[in-house]
Amino acid sequence: MNTTTTLTGNDSKLKLANLKLAFGGIQVLDDVSLDIKVSEILAIIGPNGAGKTCTINCMSGFYRPNSGNIYFEGQNITRMAKHKLAGIGIARTFQNIQLYTGLTVIENLMAARHIFSKRNFLECGIYFGPAHREEIKQRAIVEDIIHFLNMMSIRNRVVGSLPYGLRKKVDLGRALSQEPKILLLDEPMAGMNLEEKEDLARHIIDIYDLRKIPIILVEHDMGVVMDIADRIAVLDFGRKIAEGTPEEIQVNPEVIKVYLGEELTDLEVK
């Protein structure tokens, strides 16, 4: 694996170069290239089946592209294992929530801290001295995230007992527990009501503004996308058909035709 590739420019965080991905005879990604900057929220939008989640899955190592390359901070990570991607700072949430429903909120967030543990199995089993201090350190970081996301009231609740909107917030908290250098959010607001969406949107903005973490956002709610994204990439049948600022995307004829609809040409996104 080539680990010395230099990106074009010095402000790229993650770069996709000509990704192609097929399942059987179905081409789900067709020559997709993206360049995510160190300081931006990039939204990926498109109709159902456009390849948005497949793109996220390639970035996070769940899928391996048939061709093309993925670079993170100048390093080729195309074939890197999922757990190693987490270790270098790539964290994600899932469209279909993947949490430990039988554990509490704080236990779910603590589980994400295992990649930072410096103690072996025997030391953790004895749970004395260094192992105890290690847990105190990790718990303090998790408690900070719980406060940051305003989850104090549910910190000891079993995740399986929580309503859907709160589970989505826990999923975001678990991703933050990995101390990401970039955050991949796959439809974080799917299934939420308006109040829950507004709450989560504020948290996403805070993560970007206060924690300085670049974000890739896959989302169907165009009101949210147009409000918080710096740039937008549009996919259709696995191809990137447009890329630009929200203002540019809203008036792009091809995007309007395949996705946004004629009623959005006045820039009043509902």
Sine and cosine of phi, psi and omega as CSV:
sin_phi,cos_phi,sin_psi,cos_psi,sin_omega,cos_omega
0.00,0.00,0.74,-0.67,0.02,-1.00
-0.98,0.22,0.88,-0.48,-0.02,-1.00
-0.91,-0.42,0.29,0.96,-0.06,-1.00
-0.85,-0.52,0.18,0.98,-0.03,-1.00
-0.91,0.41,0.73,-0.68,0.02,-1.00
-0.99,-0.17,0.75,-0.67,0.02,-1.00
-0.97,0.23,0.37,-0.93,0.10,-1.00
-0.95,0.30,0.87,-0.49,-0.06,-1.00
1.00,0.09,0.23,-0.97,-0.04,-1.00
-0.93,-0.36,0.24,0.97,-0.03,-1.00
-0.90,-0.43,0.27,0.96,0.05,-1.00
-1.00,0.06,0.70,-0.71,0.10,-0.99
-0.98,-0.18,-0.74,0.67,-0.02,-1.00
-0.67,-0.74,0.70,-0.71,-0.05,-1.00
-0.74,-0.67,0.77,-0.64,0.14,-0.99
-0.96,-0.27,0.79,-0.62,-0.06,-1.00
-0.85,-0.52,0.97,-0.24,0.14,-0.99
0.83,0.56,0.76,0.65,-0.01,-1.00
-0.95,0.30,0.71,-0.70,0.15,-0.99
-0.78,-0.63,0.70,-0.72,-0.01,-1.00
-0.59,-0.81,0.76,-0.65,0.00,-1.00
-0.70,-0.71,0.58,-0.82,0.14,-0.99
-0.90,-0.45,0.95,-0.32,-0.11,-0.99
0.90,0.43,-0.81,-0.59,0.02,-1.00
-1.00,-0.08,0.13,0.99,-0.06,-1.00
-0.99,-0.17,0.87,-0.50,0.02,-1.00
-1.00,0.05,0.94,-0.34,-0.06,-1.00
-0.99,-0.12,-0.42,0.91,0.16,-0.99
-0.75,-0.66,0.77,-0.64,-0.11,-0.99
-0.77,-0.63,1.00,-0.03,0.09,-1.00
0.89,0.45,0.74,0.67,-0.04,-1.00
-1.00,0.05,0.81,-0.59,0.07,-1.00
-0.81,-0.59,0.72,-0.70,0.05,-1.00
-0.63,-0.78,0.48,-0.88,0.03,-1.00
-0.72,-0.69,0.97,-0.26,-0.06,-1.00
-1.00,-0.08,0.82,-0.57,-0.07,-1.00
-0.98,0.18,0.25,-0.97,-0.04,-1.00
-0.95,0.31,-0.28,0.96,-0.06,-1.00
-0.66,-0.75,0.98,0.20,0.05,-1.00
-0.21,-0.98,0.32,-0.95,0.23,-0.97
-0.95,-0.31,0.91,-0.41,0.03,-1.00
-0.97,-0.26,0.85,-0.53,0.06,-1.00
-0.99,-0.14,0.63,-0.78,0.11,-0.99
-0.91,-0.42,0.87,-0.49,-0.04,-1.00
-0.82,-0.57,0.18,-0.98,0.04,-1.00
0.40,-0.92,0.23,-0.97,0.02,-1.00
-0.89,0.45,0.23,-0.97,0.11,-0.99
-0.84,0.54,0.70,-0.71,-0.01,-1.00
0.99,0.12,0.17,0.99,-0.04,-1.00
-0.97,0.24,-0.32,0.95,0.00,-1.00
0.94,-0.34,0.24,0.97,-0.07,-1.00
-0.91,0.41,-0.80,0.60,-0.01,-1.00
-0.92,0.39,-0.56,0.83,0.07,-1.00
-0.87,0.49,-0.60,0.80,0.05,-1.00
-0.90,0.43,-0.72,0.69,0.06,-1.00
-0.87,0.50,-0.66,0.75,-0.02,-1.00
-0.91,0.42,-0.55,0.83,0.08,-1.00
-0.94,0.35,-0.68,0.73,0.01,-1.00
-0.87,0.49,-0.59,0.81,-0.09,-1.00
-0.99,-0.13,0.07,1.00,0.11,-0.99
1.00,0.06,0.09,1.00,0.02,-1.00
-0.97,0.22,-0.48,0.87,0.13,-0.99
-0.87,-0.50,0.47,-0.88,0.11,-0.99
-0.94,-0.34,0.87,-0.49,0.02,-1.00
-0.89,0.45,0.52,-0.86,0.06,-1.00
-0.94,0.35,-0.52,0.85,0.07,-1.00
-0.41,-0.91,0.22,-0.97,-0.09,-1.00
1.00,-0.09,0.10,-1.00,-0.06,-1.00
-0.68,-0.74,0.41,-0.91,0.06,-1.00
-0.83,-0.56,0.77,-0.63,-0.01,-1.00
-0.86,-0.51,0.70,-0.71,0.06,-1.00
-0.81,-0.58,0.89,-0.46,-0.05,-1.00
0.79,0.61,0.64,0.77,0.05,-1.00
1.00,0.06,-0.08,1.00,-0.04,-1.00
-0.98,-0.22,0.72,-0.70,0.06,-1.00
-0.96,0.26,0.91,-0.42,-0.06,-1.00
-0.91,-0.42,0.28,0.96,-0.15,-0.99
-0.83,0.56,-0.62,0.79,-0.07,-1.00
-0.94,-0.34,0.24,0.97,-0.04,-1.00
-0.96,0.28,0.61,-0.79,0.00,-1.00
-0.91,0.41,0.46,-0.89,-0.06,-1.00
-0.83,0.55,-0.70,0.71,-0.06,-1.00
-0.93,0.37,-0.49,0.87,0.06,-1.00
-0.96,0.29,-0.56,0.83,0.08,-1.00
-0.89,0.46,-0.64,0.76,0.07,-1.00
-0.89,0.45,-0.61,0.79,-0.03,-1.00
-0.93,0.37,-0.45,0.89,0.00,-1.00
-1.00,-0.06,-0.02,1.00,0.16,-0.99
0.91,-0.41,0.31,0.95,0.06,-1.00
-0.97,-0.24,0.91,-0.41,-0.02,-1.00
-0.84,-0.55,0.44,-0.90,-0.06,-1.00
-0.58,-0.82,0.35,-0.94,0.26,-0.96
-0.95,-0.32,0.17,-0.99,-0.10,-0.99
-0.87,-0.49,0.58,-0.82,0.08,-1.00
-0.86,0.51,-0.72,0.69,0.13,-0.99
-0.98,-0.20,0.92,-0.40,-0.20,-0.98
-0.82,0.58,0.75,-0.66,0.01,-1.00
-0.89,-0.46,0.98,0.18,-0.01,-1.00
-0.87,-0.49,0.27,-0.96,0.12,-0.99
-1.00,0.08,1.00,-0.09,-0.16,-0.99
-0.93,0.36,-0.34,0.94,0.01,-1.00
-1.00,0.04,-0.07,1.00,0.01,-1.00
-0.96,-0.27,0.29,-0.96,0.02,-1.00
-0.97,0.23,0.14,-0.99,0.03,-1.00
-0.86,0.51,-0.76,0.64,-0.05,-1.00
-0.91,0.41,-0.55,0.83,0.03,-1.00
-0.93,0.36,-0.60,0.80,0.07,-1.00
-0.89,0.45,-0.68,0.74,0.00,-1.00
-0.94,0.35,-0.61,0.79,0.04,-1.00
-0.90,0.43,-0.56,0.83,0.00,-1.00
-0.88,0.48,-0.53,0.85,0.01,-1.00
-0.96,0.28,-0.22,0.98,-0.02,-1.00
-1.00,0.06,-0.02,1.00,-0.09,-1.00
-0.88,0.47,-0.46,0.89,-0.03,-1.00
-0.93,0.36,-0.23,0.97,0.00,-1.00
-0.98,-0.21,-0.04,1.00,-0.05,-1.00
-0.94,0.35,0.71,-0.71,0.00,-1.00
-0.96,-0.29,0.13,0.99,-0.03,-1.00
-0.96,-0.29,0.57,-0.82,0.00,-1.00
-1.00,0.07,0.03,-1.00,-0.08,-1.00
-0.87,0.49,-0.67,0.74,-0.03,-1.00
-0.91,0.42,-0.70,0.72,0.00,-1.00
-0.89,0.45,-0.65,0.76,0.01,-1.00
-0.93,0.38,-0.57,0.82,0.02,-1.00
-0.92,0.40,-0.64,0.77,0.03,-1.00
-0.94,0.34,-0.57,0.82,0.03,-1.00
0.78,0.63,0.86,0.50,0.00,-1.00
-0.55,-0.83,0.56,-0.83,0.08,-1.00
0.90,0.43,-0.89,-0.45,-0.08,-1.00
-0.84,0.55,-0.66,0.75,-0.02,-1.00
-0.90,0.43,-0.63,0.77,0.02,-1.00
-0.92,0.40,-0.68,0.73,0.03,-1.00
-0.91,0.42,-0.58,0.82,0.03,-1.00
-0.89,0.46,-0.69,0.72,0.00,-1.00
-0.91,0.41,-0.62,0.78,0.04,-1.00
-0.87,0.49,-0.68,0.74,0.01,-1.00
-0.89,0.45,-0.74,0.68,-0.02,-1.00
-0.92,0.39,-0.61,0.79,0.00,-1.00
-0.91,0.41,-0.59,0.81,0.02,-1.00
-0.89,0.46,-0.63,0.78,0.03,-1.00
-0.92,0.40,-0.66,0.75,0.01,-1.00
-0.91,0.41,-0.66,0.75,0.02,-1.00
-0.88,0.47,-0.59,0.81,0.05,-1.00
-0.89,0.46,-0.65,0.76,0.03,-1.00
-0.93,0.37,-0.64,0.77,0.04,-1.00
-0.87,0.50,-0.67,0.74,0.05,-1.00
-0.93,0.36,-0.66,0.75,-0.02,-1.00
-0.86,0.51,-0.63,0.77,-0.02,-1.00
-1.00,-0.08,0.13,0.99,0.05,-1.00
0.83,0.56,0.78,0.63,0.00,-1.00
-0.92,-0.39,0.36,0.93,-0.06,-1.00
-0.85,0.52,-0.61,0.79,-0.08,-1.00
-0.94,0.33,-0.30,0.95,-0.03,-1.00
-0.89,-0.45,0.15,0.99,-0.13,-0.99
-0.83,0.55,-0.54,0.84,-0.03,-1.00
-0.96,-0.26,0.18,0.98,0.03,-1.00
-0.99,0.17,0.59,-0.81,0.12,-0.99
-0.94,0.34,0.76,-0.65,-0.12,-0.99
-0.86,0.52,-0.60,0.80,-0.01,-1.00
-0.89,0.45,-0.28,0.96,0.00,-1.00
-1.00,-0.06,-0.07,1.00,-0.09,-1.00
-1.00,0.05,0.52,-0.85,0.13,-0.99
-0.91,0.41,0.31,-0.95,-0.14,-0.99
-0.84,0.54,-0.69,0.72,-0.04,-1.00
-0.87,0.49,-0.62,0.78,0.02,-1.00
-0.95,0.30,-0.54,0.84,0.07,-1.00
-0.89,0.45,-0.61,0.79,0.06,-1.00
-0.88,0.48,-0.63,0.77,0.01,-1.00
-0.93,0.37,-0.61,0.79,0.05,-1.00
-0.89,0.46,-0.64,0.77,0.04,-1.00
-0.87,0.50,-0.65,0.76,0.07,-1.00
-0.91,0.42,-0.67,0.74,0.02,-1.00
-0.89,0.46,-0.61,0.79,0.02,-1.00
-0.91,0.41,-0.64,0.77,0.06,-1.00
-0.89,0.45,-0.66,0.75,0.03,-1.00
-0.90,0.43,-0.50,0.87,0.00,-1.00
-0.90,0.43,-0.27,0.96,0.03,-1.00
-1.00,0.08,0.08,1.00,-0.02,-1.00
0.78,0.63,0.85,0.53,-0.12,-0.99
-0.94,0.34,0.51,-0.86,0.19,-0.98
-1.00,-0.05,-0.30,0.95,0.14,-0.99
-0.51,-0.86,0.57,-0.82,-0.10,-0.99
-0.85,-0.52,0.81,-0.58,0.01,-1.00
-0.96,-0.28,0.90,-0.44,-0.06,-1.00
-0.92,-0.39,0.93,-0.37,-0.05,-1.00
-0.99,-0.15,0.98,-0.18,-0.01,-1.00
0.74,0.67,0.86,0.50,-0.06,-1.00
-0.92,0.40,-0.30,0.95,-0.06,-1.00
-0.95,-0.31,0.13,0.99,0.00,-1.00
-0.87,0.49,0.76,-0.65,0.04,-1.00
0.99,0.12,0.05,1.00,-0.02,-1.00
-1.00,-0.02,0.44,-0.90,0.15,-0.99
-0.99,0.11,0.06,-1.00,-0.11,-0.99
-0.87,0.49,-0.69,0.72,-0.01,-1.00
-0.90,0.44,-0.67,0.74,0.02,-1.00
-0.91,0.42,-0.63,0.78,0.03,-1.00
-0.90,0.44,-0.69,0.72,0.00,-1.00
-0.89,0.46,-0.64,0.77,0.02,-1.00
-0.90,0.44,-0.73,0.69,-0.03,-1.00
-0.93,0.35,-0.59,0.80,0.04,-1.00
-0.87,0.49,-0.64,0.77,0.05,-1.00
-0.89,0.46,-0.64,0.77,0.01,-1.00
-0.92,0.40,-0.64,0.77,0.02,-1.00
-0.88,0.47,-0.69,0.72,0.04,-1.00
-0.89,0.45,-0.65,0.76,0.02,-1.00
-0.90,0.43,-0.64,0.77,0.03,-1.00
-0.86,0.50,-0.69,0.73,0.00,-1.00
-0.94,0.35,-0.73,0.69,-0.08,-1.00
-0.96,0.28,-0.70,0.71,-0.15,-0.99
-1.00,-0.04,-0.55,0.84,-0.03,-1.00
-0.98,-0.22,-0.08,1.00,0.10,-0.99
0.83,0.55,0.67,0.74,0.01,-1.00
-0.96,-0.27,0.87,-0.50,0.10,-0.99
-0.90,0.43,0.53,-0.85,-0.14,-0.99
-0.75,-0.66,0.68,-0.73,0.19,-0.98
-0.94,-0.35,0.85,-0.52,-0.15,-0.99
-0.88,-0.48,0.88,-0.48,0.19,-0.98
-0.99,-0.17,0.86,-0.51,-0.11,-0.99
-0.40,-0.92,0.62,-0.79,0.02,-1.00
-1.00,-0.03,-0.37,0.93,-0.03,-1.00
-0.97,0.26,0.97,-0.23,-0.09,-1.00
-0.93,0.36,-0.45,0.89,0.08,-1.00
-0.88,0.47,-0.71,0.71,0.03,-1.00
-0.90,0.43,-0.74,0.68,-0.05,-1.00
-0.86,0.52,-0.75,0.66,-0.05,-1.00
-0.92,0.39,-0.45,0.89,-0.01,-1.00
-0.98,0.21,-0.62,0.78,-0.20,-0.98
-0.92,-0.39,-0.26,0.96,-0.07,-1.00
-0.99,0.14,0.62,-0.79,0.14,-0.99
-0.99,0.12,-0.64,0.77,0.05,-1.00
-0.67,-0.74,0.38,-0.93,0.00,-1.00
-0.72,-0.69,0.72,-0.69,0.15,-0.99
-0.93,-0.36,0.68,-0.73,-0.06,-1.00
-0.91,-0.42,0.80,-0.59,0.05,-1.00
-0.94,-0.33,0.52,-0.85,0.10,-1.00
-0.50,-0.87,0.86,-0.50,-0.06,-1.00
0.77,0.64,0.67,0.74,0.09,-1.00
0.99,0.15,0.00,1.00,0.02,-1.00
-0.94,-0.34,0.56,-0.83,0.14,-0.99
-0.99,0.11,0.89,-0.46,-0.07,-1.00
-0.97,-0.23,-0.24,0.97,0.00,-1.00
-0.27,-0.96,0.40,-0.92,0.07,-1.00
-0.39,-0.92,0.70,-0.72,0.00,-1.00
0.19,-0.98,-0.20,-0.98,0.04,-1.00
-0.95,0.30,0.30,-0.96,0.07,-1.00
-0.81,0.58,-0.63,0.77,0.00,-1.00
-0.90,0.44,-0.64,0.77,0.01,-1.00
-0.94,0.35,-0.64,0.77,-0.03,-1.00
-0.92,0.39,-0.62,0.78,-0.05,-1.00
-0.90,0.44,-0.40,0.92,-0.03,-1.00
-0.93,-0.37,0.13,0.99,0.01,-1.00
-0.96,0.28,0.87,-0.50,-0.09,-1.00
-0.85,0.52,-0.65,0.76,-0.04,-1.00
-0.93,0.36,-0.62,0.78,0.03,-1.00
-0.91,0.42,-0.68,0.73,0.03,-1.00
-0.87,0.49,-0.65,0.76,-0.04,-1.00
-0.91,0.41,-0.71,0.71,-0.14,-0.99
-1.00,-0.06,-0.27,0.96,-0.15,-0.99
-0.61,-0.80,-0.87,0.49,-0.18,-0.98
-0.94,0.35,-0.66,0.75,-0.03,-1.00
0.98,-0.17,0.49,-0.87,-0.08,-1.00
-0.88,0.48,-0.48,0.88,-0.08,-1.00
-0.93,0.36,-0.18,0.98,-0.04,-1.00
-0.99,-0.13,0.11,0.99,-0.01,-1.00
-0.94,0.35,-0.28,0.96,0.03,-1.00
-1.00,0.05,0.11,0.99,0.05,-1.00
0.94,0.35,0.19,0.98,0.04,-1.00
-0.99,-0.12,1.00,0.07,-0.08,-1.00
-0.98,0.20,0.76,-0.65,0.02,-1.00
-0.98,-0.18,0.00,0.00,0.00,0.00
